[in-house]
């Protein structure tokens, strides 16, 4: 016959309470330990391709590995622009610095990545998106480009950029979220291409504003 006295019961309750109290903290510490911090000075080298990948701001990632001369990042987080669950990036004969990444909602209605490049090589990106109805808009060196004109998109949605020598912007839009698909025969022409048109207008406005600011600065220097 086992006799359990009051002291034993109280001790057991205290132990259980302590476990319940400490468990969330322990889980938080364990989760935090899976995140690896990186800094803007860190370089992710691709020796076989004479290239490097870096980021303009610091952040964290859960895992980063060089596989078949391609860097694969899992749960990559910028300090200022959010989370990218999967990113595979590579470059040949060029140094890439990723400056921003933005996802406009959780269902990937739209996403954009920008980077600068030094060198005249190629860069490849795959974001791990499951794309049903959508399309890419690419701006290279400040100029909006058409597919197979400085860049190409493979069936698995890997973007290969060959025409960037200064900077690039890669934008994805889910057309179904805007009320139709690119193949919808019922949409008028301007709606089928509304994403590209809107992006083109935005790029044009940015170029004009830059020119105006530069002109004013030059006039101020003369005075």
Secondary structure, 3 states (H helix, E strand, C coil): CCCCCHHHHHHHHHHHHHHHHHHHHHHHHHHHHCCEEECCCCCEEEHHHCEEEEECCCEEECEEEEECCEEEEEEEEECCCEEEEEEEEEEECCEEEEEEEEECCCCCCEEEEEEEEECCCEEEEECCCCCCCCEEEEEECCEEECCCCCEEECCCCCEEECCCCCEEEEEEECHHHHCCCCCCCCCCHHHHCHHHHHHHHHHHHHHHHHHHHHHHHHHHHHC
